[in-house]
Amino acid sequence: MLLRIHTRSERPRGGYPATQRATPSTWLSHPGGTVRVMGRALPYSLSPSSVSSFKECPLAFRFSYLDRLPEPPSPWASKGTLVHRALELLMCRPADDRTVDAALADLDRARAELAEHPEFAGLELSDDDWALFHLDAEALVRRYFELEDPTTVHPIGLELKLQAEIGPVRLRGIIDRLELDADGELVVTDYKTGRVPSELFESKSLGGVHTYALLCEQMLGRRPARVQLLYLSKPEAIIATPTEQSVRGVARKTTALWTAIERACARDDFRPHPSRLCEFCSFKAYCPSFGGDPEQAAELRGPGTVIEPALPLANA
């Protein structure tokens, strides 16, 4: 069941990308004899973002989650990180202190905390672009207050890391906010700073929070009463009620996707899937769909880069 809520004024809202868990090699017949094809190591785990990446483009998934190639920082992603941190700080305050002024103070604190982070220090923005960046971040924080009254929120987990074994898959995620509603039921909240999806793509957008619902059920023994995406850009909320069917559906789809990833790793076969997202892909120059050579993408690491042993990714 989906519920779309508009603003108050508008209402009629890597885990280890490569580990020692190597995939089995495959054997292919060839006129000259039997050819052994060495596969790639499986990822340590899957997350909502890696699941989405493999569905959208297996080659981009390989570059990001298996080869762990660096990508230049994005103003949009960095802005999202900044706003998420500000709202996390806001929720750490006593309920009565969660005001607009407090949120803007937390935004300033988040800006200072992240100033030297590569995600921000690596941005190549002009002074005017930086000014617009911070004005937009402030606008996103202000719009949050049009979606809900933060003094009524009872958070029990912020940036909460969850991980569970779902069949053969280690599934993980980071919940922006886990809270208790007035009836003591669990609620999963995910902040979004990007564009609100059309109603046609609402269900796809909710895939991540339904994954969080499955993780809550597995780790906490309780299914959330609702999961919600708070889009700060409009602002608007998209809310869904997890059911036995939806949670089991996430488990089945995740297991099926893992099988596809196992097959791709065993054969080292990660084919590109051209779409409108290619315009925003950091690896476009190395994609065969655009005349590139995937093997040359390793140059992105730079000379002398060491990527072993694999380390767990901090982000979901």
C-alpha positions in Angstrom: 0.0 0.0 0.0 1.5 3.3 -1.0 0.6 6.8 0.3 1.8 10.0 -1.3 1.7 13.0 1.0 2.4 16.5 -0.2 3.6 19.4 1.9 1.3 21.0 4.5 0.7 24.0 2.2 0.1 21.8 -0.9 -2.2 19.1 0.4 -5.7 18.8 -1.4 4.6 14.6 0.3 31.0 -2.7 -0.2 31.1 -4.4 2.2 34.1 -6.1 0.9 33.8 -5.5 -2.9 36.3 -8.3 -3.5 37.4 -10.9 -0.9 38.8 -14.3 -0.6 35.5 -15.9 -1.4 36.5 -16.5 -5.0 33.9 -17.8 -7.4 34.4 -21.1 -9.1 36.2 -21.1 -12.4 34.2 -22.2 -15.4 35.2 -24.4 -18.3 34.3 -23.7 -21.9 34.6 -26.0 -24.9 36.8 -24.8 -27.7 37.9 -26.4 -31.0 41.5 -26.3 -29.8 40.7 -28.0 -26.5 39.2 -27.1 -23.1 39.6 -23.5 -22.1 39.5 -22.5 -18.4 38.0 -19.1 -17.7 39.0 -17.6 -14.4 36.3 -15.7 -12.7 36.2 -12.7 -10.3 35.8 -12.9 -6.6 32.2 -12.4 -5.3 31.4 -9.2 -3.4 31.4 -9.7 0.4 27.8 -8.4 0.6 25.0 -6.6 -1.1 23.4 -3.3 -0.2 20.5 -1.4 -1.7 22.9 0.8 -3.7 24.9 -2.2 -5.1 21.7 -4.0 -5.9 20.5 -1.0 -7.8 23.9 -0.6 -9.6 23.9 -4.2 -10.9 20.3 -3.9 -12.1 21.1 -0.7 -13.9 24.4 -1.7 -15.5 26.5 -4.8 -14.6 29.6 -3.2 -16.0 29.3 -0.1 -13.8 28.7 -2.5 -10.9 31.9 -4.3 -11.7 33.9 -1.0 -11.9 32.4 0.3 -8.6 32.0 -2.7 -6.4 34.4 -5.3 -7.7 37.3 -3.3 -9.2 36.7 -0.5 -6.6 37.7 2.2 -9.0 37.7 5.7 -7.6 35.1 8.2 -8.9 35.3 12.0 -8.8 33.2 13.6 -6.1 29.7 14.8 -7.2 28.2 18.1 -6.0 24.8 16.4 -5.8 26.1 13.4 -3.7 28.2 15.7 -1.5 25.3 18.0 -0.9 23.2 14.9 0.1 25.9 13.9 2.6 26.0 17.4 4.1 22.2 17.6 4.6 22.0 14.0 6.0 24.7 14.9 8.6 22.8 18.1 9.5 19.6 16.2 10.1 21.4 13.5 12.0 22.8 16.2 14.3 19.3 17.7 14.6 17.8 14.4 15.8 20.5 14.1 18.4 19.1 17.1 20.1 16.3 17.0 22.8 13.0 17.1 21.0 12.1 20.6 22.1 15.4 22.0 20.7 14.7 20.7 17.2 14.0 24.1 15.6 14.8 25.6 12.2 17.5 27.7 13.8 19.0 24.7 15.5 18.9 22.8 12.2 20.8 25.6 10.4 23.4 25.6 13.2 23.7 21.9 12.7 24.2 22.5 9.0 27.1 24.9 9.8 28.6 22.3 12.1 28.3 19.6 9.4 29.9 21.9 6.9 32.9 22.4 9.2 33.1 18.7 10.0 33.2 17.7 6.3 35.3 20.6 4.9 38.5 18.5 4.6 36.7 15.3 3.5 37.7 14.2 -0.1 34.0 14.2 -1.0 34.1 18.0 -0.5 37.7 19.0 -0.8 37.9 17.3 -4.2 34.9 19.3 -5.6 36.0 21.7 -8.3 33.5 24.6 -7.9 33.8 28.3 -8.4 33.1 30.7 -5.6 29.6 31.3 -7.2 29.0 27.6 -7.4 30.0 27.1 -3.8 27.6 29.8 -2.8 24.7 28.1 -4.7 25.7 24.8 -3.2 25.3 26.1 0.4 22.2 28.0 -0.4 20.6 24.9 -1.8 21.7 22.8 1.2 20.1 25.4 3.5 16.9 25.3 1.4 16.7 21.5 1.7 17.1 21.7 5.5 14.4 24.3 5.7 12.0 22.2 3.6 12.4 19.3 5.9 10.2 21.2 8.4 7.4 21.3 5.9 7.2 17.5 5.9 7.0 16.8 9.6 7.4 18.2 13.1 10.7 17.0 14.4 9.7 17.5 18.0 7.3 14.6 17.6 10.0 12.1 16.3 11.3 9.5 18.7 14.5 8.2 17.1 16.0 5.0 18.4 18.7 4.7 15.7 20.5 7.1 13.5 22.8 6.0 10.6 22.0 2.5 11.9 24.0 -0.3 10.3 22.2 -3.5 9.8 23.4 -6.8 8.3 21.8 -10.2 7.9 22.1 -13.5 6.1 19.3 -13.9 3.5 19.8 -17.3 2.1 23.2 -17.3 0.4 23.5 -13.5 0.5 24.9 -11.3 3.2 22.7 -8.2 2.9 23.5 -4.9 4.6 22.2 -1.4 4.8 22.4 1.9 6.7 19.1 3.3 7.9 19.1 7.1 8.0 16.6 7.0 10.9 14.8 4.3 12.8 12.1 5.5 15.2 9.1 4.5 17.2 5.7 6.0 16.4 3.0 7.0 18.9 1.9 3.3 19.0 5.4 2.0 19.7 5.7 0.6 16.2 9.0 0.8 14.2 9.3 3.3 11.3 12.1 3.5 8.8 12.8 6.9 7.4 15.2 7.7 4.5 16.0 11.3 3.6 16.3 12.0 -0.1 17.8 15.2 -1.6 17.3 14.3 -5.3 14.3 14.7 -7.5 11.0 13.2 -6.6 10.2 10.2 -8.8 7.1 10.0 -10.9 4.3 7.9 -9.6 5.3 5.3 -12.2 8.7 4.8 -10.5 7.5 5.0 -6.8 7.8 1.3 -6.2 11.3 1.2 -7.6 12.3 4.1 -5.3 10.9 2.2 -2.3 13.0 -0.9 -3.0 15.8 0.3 -0.6 13.5 1.0 2.3 11.7 -2.4 1.8 15.2 -3.9 2.1 15.6 -2.1 5.4 12.3 -3.5 6.5 13.6 -7.0 5.8 16.8 -6.3 7.7 14.8 -5.0 10.7 12.7 -8.1 10.7 15.7 -10.3 10.6 17.8 -8.5 13.2 15.3 -6.9 15.5 12.5 -9.5 15.2 10.0 -6.9 14.2 8.7 -5.7 10.8 8.4 -1.9 10.6 4.8 -0.6 10.5 5.8 1.8 7.7 8.8 2.9 5.6 9.0 6.4 4.3 11.1 8.4 1.8 11.3 12.1 2.7 12.1 14.0 -0.5 13.4 17.4 0.6 13.6 19.0 -2.8 9.9 19.4 -3.4 9.2 18.5 -0.5 7.1 15.4 -0.5 6.9 12.1 1.3 6.3 8.6 -0.2 5.1 6.1 2.4 4.6 2.4 2.2 3.4 -0.3 4.6 5.6 -3.4 4.5 3.7 -6.7 4.4 4.7 -10.3 4.6 4.4 -10.5 0.8 6.6 -7.4 0.2 9.3 -8.5 2.7 9.4 -12.0 1.3 9.5 -10.5 -2.2 12.6 -8.6 -1.3 14.3 -11.8 -0.1 13.4 -13.7 -3.3 14.6 -10.9 -5.6 17.8 -10.5 -3.6 18.6 -14.2 -3.8 17.8 -14.2 -7.6 20.1 -11.2 -8.1 22.9 -12.9 -6.2 22.6 -15.9 -8.5 23.0 -13.5 -11.5 26.0 -11.9 -9.8 27.6 -15.3 -9.2 27.1 -16.2 -12.8 28.6 -12.9 -14.0 31.6 -13.3 -11.6 32.2 -16.9 -12.6 32.3 -16.0 -16.3 33.8 -12.5 -15.8 30.9 -11.3 -17.9 29.6 -7.8 -17.0 27.9 -6.3 -19.9 27.0 -2.6 -20.2 23.4 -1.6 -20.2 23.2 1.8 -22.0 20.5 4.2 -20.7 20.0 7.8 -19.9 22.1 7.2 -16.8 25.2 6.9 -19.0 25.4 10.7 -19.2 26.2 10.8 -15.4 28.5 7.7 -15.3 32.1 8.3 -14.2 33.2 5.3 -16.3 31.6 6.2 -19.7 35.0 6.7 -21.4 35.8 3.0 -20.6 32.5 1.6 -21.8 32.5 -0.5 -25.0 29.0 1.0 -25.8 30.8 4.3 -26.3 34.0 2.9 -27.9 36.0 2.5 -24.7 38.0 -0.4 -23.3 37.0 -1.6 -19.8 40.5 -3.0 -19.2 41.9 0.5 -19.4 39.7 1.7 -16.5 42.4 0.4 -14.1 44.4 3.6 -14.9 41.9 5.4 -12.7 43.6 4.0 -9.6 46.9 5.7 -10.5 50.4 4.2 -10.4 51.3 2.1 -7.4 47.8 1.9 -5.9 47.4 -1.1 -3.6 43.8 -2.4 -3.2 44.4 -5.5 -1.1 43.5 -6.5 1.5 39.9 -5.5 0.9 38.3 -3.3 3.5 34.6 -3.0 4.3 32.8 0.0 2.8 31.3 2.5 5.3 28.3 3.4 3.1 25.4 1.2 2.2 
